[in-house]
Each structure stands twice: as C-alpha cells, then as structure tokens.
Amino acid sequence: MTVQTKTRGRATGSLVAKVESSLRQAILNGTYAPGDRLPSEIELTETHGVSRTVIREAVTALRCDGLVDVRQGAGIFVLRAEAPEIEAPKLDRARISSDLEVLEVRTPLEIEAAGLAAQRRSPAQEEAIFGCHAQVLHCIEADQSIRDADLALHMAIAAATNNPLFTQFLQLHGPAAIPQSKVVADNRAADQTAYRRLIHKEHEAVVLAISDGDEKAARAAMQDHLRGSQLRYRDLLRDLRGFANS
C-alpha cells in the first residue's frame, strides 16, 4: 500500500510539472500576453487530460512565480510575459561566505515577516503559501532542485505581511536570497534528498504557524529554519577549509 501511494504521488507530481511547463511556455512565448485570461479550469482539464487537482496545483506554481493572478469569479490572468532565468551558481568558497552574509541579513527580517504574516495574511495569501509549500514537495518527489520553489515560498510569506518592503528585499537579492548550493555531492542522492526533506519540514512548521495565526510560533519556526541554514553553511565552509567535523 505504501509503495502504491508513493508511486501515485510521483505520477501526480509529474503531471503537475508537465502542465505547469506547458502553461509557462505558452506565457513566455507570447501565446498568452499580460492581461490575457487563461482558459477556464474545465477547459484546461480537457486540453491536458488531467484532473482539476493537477490544474490547480500547476496554476498555484505559476502564481507563486508571479506569472498569473487568480481572480475569484473572473478567472486566471497573465501578469507578465517574462520570468527571470535562475541559474545554479558554481560552488566556491567566496560564494559560500556571501551566502552566509545574506542569511544573516535575512534572518531578522524574515522572522519579523513570518510574525506579521501570521497576523495579517488573507485567505488568498494563506492559500498561496500552502500552494508554494506543496510545490517544494513536488520538486523533492521529482528529484529536482527546490531552490526556485523555496524562493517562491519565502516570497509568498513576505507578500502576506502586506508590507511591500519585505517582498522588495527578496526581489532585490533574487535567487541569491536562497543559497541552496551543493551542500552534498551529486553522487550522494540519498543525502541530497534527506537535506531537501529537512528544509521542507522546517518550512512546514513556519507554514502551519502562519495558517494558525500564531505569531510567536511563526517567528520561532522561521528563526529555527534560517539559523539552521546558517549552521549548515558554516559546516560546509569548515569542510572546504579542511577542518574535521568534531
């Protein structure tokens, strides 16, 4: 039963990724221009031959990336025609030091953002946060980098503060705000998956606290997540400089 459940989950995840990719390309190549309304949910299910759940999760991923806006009773509208390409930078010592600097600045700001999001999030913003969190899991199940999905989740939390300066801070740094470099080697797939699942678990604590409207718990969970990230990167820096783990 467990094996069947995992297989079904991976199949669903691949369908979501396929539909998302198709819609994303249609937006980027100009098939749907900014301001255009996408086909209805029913039309999309018929076109792609998938369930409504798959369509909704694919649209949520596009929404988290800022490509579309879902307007209740009106439909799904394209927001912009271009999405920034995010390249995974090569790992080097200087870049890791820079990652640590970004994490140190992010920590107090995003702790505050998590607390404000717990107080101020609208139902639509809460739904967007859940959708972005689910997208991280889809990436894990598909054995893909979670960097883009991770950034989208933090952006959704920042947006839920309803203070645009939090969002602008993350936009300013872009992908560098989520320094998910090669914490483990490519040939250690099990360790890489375990690392990604740890991040997802830390995110889950933040997301649930925000959903519960628990400001204190949201702040604490975000603090644990970002300070945990700092510790992991300091361990990596020590490894590169030849220090043995104690």
C-alpha positions as CSV (number, residue, x, y, z in Angstrom):
1,M,0.0,0.0,0.0
2,T,2.8,2.4,0.9
3,V,4.6,1.7,-2.4
4,Q,1.4,2.3,-4.4
5,T,0.8,5.6,-2.6
6,K,4.3,6.9,-3.3
7,T,4.0,5.9,-7.0
8,R,0.7,7.6,-7.3
9,G,2.1,10.7,-5.7
10,R,5.1,10.8,-8.0
11,A,2.8,10.3,-11.0
12,T,0.6,13.2,-9.9
13,G,3.7,15.4,-9.3
14,S,5.0,14.7,-12.8
15,L,1.6,15.6,-14.3
16,V,1.6,18.9,-12.4
17,A,5.1,19.6,-13.7
18,K,4.1,18.8,-17.2
19,V,1.0,21.1,-17.2
20,E,2.9,23.8,-15.4
21,S,5.7,23.7,-18.0
22,S,3.2,23.8,-20.9
23,L,1.4,26.8,-19.5
24,R,4.7,28.6,-18.6
25,Q,6.0,28.2,-22.1
26,A,2.7,29.5,-23.5
27,I,3.1,32.6,-21.4
28,L,6.8,33.1,-22.1
29,N,6.4,32.6,-25.9
30,G,3.5,35.2,-26.1
31,T,0.7,32.8,-26.7
32,Y,-0.9,34.4,-23.6
33,A,0.1,38.0,-23.2
34,P,0.0,40.1,-20.0
35,G,-3.6,40.8,-19.2
36,D,-4.9,37.8,-21.1
37,R,-7.2,35.3,-19.4
38,L,-6.2,31.7,-19.5
39,P,-8.8,29.0,-20.4
40,S,-11.1,28.0,-17.7
41,E,-10.2,25.2,-15.3
42,I,-12.6,22.9,-17.0
43,E,-11.1,23.7,-20.4
44,L,-7.6,23.1,-19.1
45,T,-8.6,19.7,-17.7
46,E,-10.0,18.7,-21.1
47,T,-7.0,20.1,-23.0
48,H,-4.4,18.4,-20.9
49,G,-6.4,15.3,-19.9
50,V,-5.8,15.6,-16.2
51,S,-7.8,16.2,-13.1
52,R,-8.8,19.6,-11.6
53,T,-6.4,19.0,-8.7
54,V,-3.5,18.8,-11.2
55,I,-4.6,22.0,-12.9
56,R,-5.0,23.8,-9.6
57,E,-1.5,22.8,-8.4
58,A,0.1,23.8,-11.7
59,V,-1.6,27.2,-11.6
60,T,-0.6,27.6,-8.0
61,A,3.1,27.1,-9.0
62,L,2.7,29.8,-11.7
63,R,1.0,32.1,-9.2
64,C,3.9,31.6,-6.7
65,D,6.3,32.6,-9.5
66,G,4.3,35.8,-10.2
67,L,3.2,34.7,-13.7
68,V,-0.5,34.6,-13.1
69,D,-3.2,36.0,-10.9
70,V,-6.3,34.0,-9.9
71,R,-9.3,36.3,-9.5
72,Q,-12.2,34.7,-7.8
73,G,-15.2,34.6,-10.2
74,A,-13.2,36.1,-13.0
75,G,-10.5,33.5,-13.9
76,I,-6.8,33.2,-14.3
77,F,-4.9,36.2,-15.7
78,V,-1.4,36.6,-17.0
79,L,0.6,39.1,-15.1
80,R,3.9,39.3,-17.0
81,A,5.4,37.8,-20.1
82,E,8.9,37.1,-18.8
83,A,10.2,35.1,-15.9
84,P,13.8,35.6,-14.7
85,E,16.0,32.6,-15.5
86,I,17.6,31.2,-12.4
87,E,21.0,29.6,-12.9
88,A,22.5,27.5,-10.1
89,P,25.9,29.1,-9.4
90,K,29.0,27.0,-9.1
91,L,30.1,26.4,-5.5
92,D,33.2,28.2,-4.3
93,R,34.4,29.5,-1.0
94,A,33.8,33.2,-1.8
95,R,30.2,32.4,-2.7
96,I,29.5,30.5,0.5
97,S,30.8,33.4,2.5
98,S,28.4,35.6,0.6
99,D,25.5,33.2,1.3
100,L,26.2,33.5,5.0
101,E,26.1,37.3,4.8
102,V,22.7,37.1,3.0
103,L,21.4,34.6,5.6
104,E,22.5,36.9,8.4
105,V,20.6,39.8,6.9
106,R,17.5,37.7,6.0
107,T,17.2,36.2,9.5
108,P,15.8,39.2,11.5
109,L,13.8,40.4,8.5
110,E,12.1,37.1,7.8
111,I,11.5,36.3,11.4
112,E,9.5,39.6,11.5
113,A,7.9,38.8,8.2
114,A,6.7,35.4,9.5
115,G,5.1,37.0,12.6
116,L,3.4,39.7,10.5
117,A,2.2,37.1,8.0
118,A,0.6,35.2,10.8
119,Q,-1.3,38.3,11.9
120,R,-2.2,39.8,8.5
121,R,-2.5,37.0,5.9
122,S,-5.7,37.0,3.8
123,P,-7.3,33.7,2.9
124,A,-5.9,34.0,-0.6
125,Q,-2.4,34.7,0.7
126,E,-2.7,31.7,3.0
127,E,-3.7,29.5,0.1
128,A,-0.7,30.8,-1.9
129,I,1.6,29.9,0.9
130,F,0.2,26.4,1.1
131,G,0.5,26.1,-2.7
132,C,4.1,27.1,-2.7
133,H,4.9,24.7,0.1
134,A,3.3,21.9,-1.8
135,Q,5.4,22.8,-4.8
136,V,8.6,22.3,-2.8
137,L,7.4,18.8,-2.1
138,H,6.7,18.2,-5.8
139,C,10.3,19.2,-6.6
140,I,11.6,16.8,-3.9
141,E,9.5,13.9,-5.3
142,A,10.6,14.7,-8.8
143,D,14.3,14.8,-7.6
144,Q,14.6,18.4,-8.8
145,S,16.3,21.4,-7.2
146,I,14.0,23.1,-4.7
147,R,15.7,26.5,-5.0
148,D,13.1,28.2,-7.2
149,A,10.2,26.7,-5.1
150,D,11.9,27.7,-1.9
151,L,12.2,31.3,-3.1
152,A,8.6,31.3,-4.2
153,L,7.5,30.2,-0.7
154,H,9.5,32.9,1.1
155,M,8.1,35.4,-1.4
156,A,4.6,34.3,-0.6
157,I,5.2,34.7,3.1
158,A,6.7,38.2,2.5
159,A,3.7,39.1,0.4
160,A,1.4,38.0,3.3
161,T,2.9,40.7,5.5
162,N,1.1,43.2,3.3
163,N,4.2,45.4,3.6
164,P,5.8,45.6,0.1
165,L,9.3,46.3,1.5
166,F,9.6,42.7,2.7
167,T,8.9,41.4,-0.8
168,Q,11.2,44.0,-2.4
169,F,14.1,42.8,-0.2
170,L,13.8,39.3,-1.5
171,Q,13.3,40.6,-5.1
172,L,16.5,42.7,-4.7
173,H,18.6,39.6,-4.0
174,G,16.7,37.2,-6.3
175,P,17.9,33.6,-6.2
176,A,20.9,34.6,-4.1
177,A,18.4,35.0,-1.2
178,I,18.0,31.2,-1.2
179,P,21.6,29.9,-1.2
180,Q,20.9,26.3,-2.0
181,S,24.3,25.3,-3.3
182,K,25.8,21.8,-3.4
183,V,25.5,21.1,0.3
184,V,26.0,17.5,-0.5
185,A,27.6,16.0,-3.6
186,D,25.6,14.9,-6.6
187,N,26.7,11.3,-6.2
188,R,25.1,11.2,-2.8
189,A,21.5,11.3,-3.9
190,A,20.1,9.9,-0.6
191,D,21.8,12.6,1.4
192,Q,20.6,15.3,-1.1
193,T,17.0,14.1,-0.7
194,A,17.3,14.0,3.1
195,Y,18.6,17.5,3.1
196,R,15.7,18.8,0.9
197,R,13.2,17.0,3.1
198,L,14.7,18.7,6.2
199,I,14.2,22.0,4.6
200,H,10.6,21.1,3.7
201,K,10.0,20.0,7.3
202,E,11.4,23.3,8.6
203,H,9.1,25.2,6.1
204,E,6.2,23.2,7.3
205,A,6.5,24.5,10.8
206,V,6.5,28.1,9.5
207,V,3.6,27.5,7.2
208,L,1.4,25.8,9.8
209,A,2.1,28.6,12.4
210,I,1.1,31.3,9.9
211,S,-2.0,29.4,9.0
212,D,-2.9,29.1,12.7
213,G,-2.4,32.8,13.1
214,D,0.2,32.0,15.8
215,E,2.6,35.0,15.6
216,K,5.0,33.7,18.3
217,A,5.3,30.2,16.8
218,A,5.7,31.6,13.3
219,R,8.6,33.7,14.4
220,A,10.2,30.8,16.3
221,A,9.9,28.5,13.4
222,M,11.4,30.9,10.9
223,Q,14.2,31.6,13.3
224,D,14.9,27.9,13.6
225,H,14.9,27.5,9.8
226,L,17.2,30.3,9.0
227,R,19.6,29.8,11.8
228,G,19.7,26.1,10.9
229,S,20.6,27.2,7.4
230,Q,23.5,29.3,8.8
231,L,24.8,26.3,10.8
232,R,24.7,24.1,7.7
233,Y,26.6,26.5,5.6
234,R,29.2,27.1,8.3
235,D,29.7,23.4,8.4
236,L,30.2,23.4,4.7
237,L,32.7,26.2,4.9
238,R,34.7,24.3,7.6
239,D,34.7,21.2,5.3
240,L,36.1,23.2,2.4
241,R,38.8,24.8,4.6
242,G,39.9,21.4,5.8
243,F,38.5,21.3,9.3
244,A,37.5,17.9,10.5
245,N,34.0,17.6,12.0
246,S,34.1,17.2,15.7
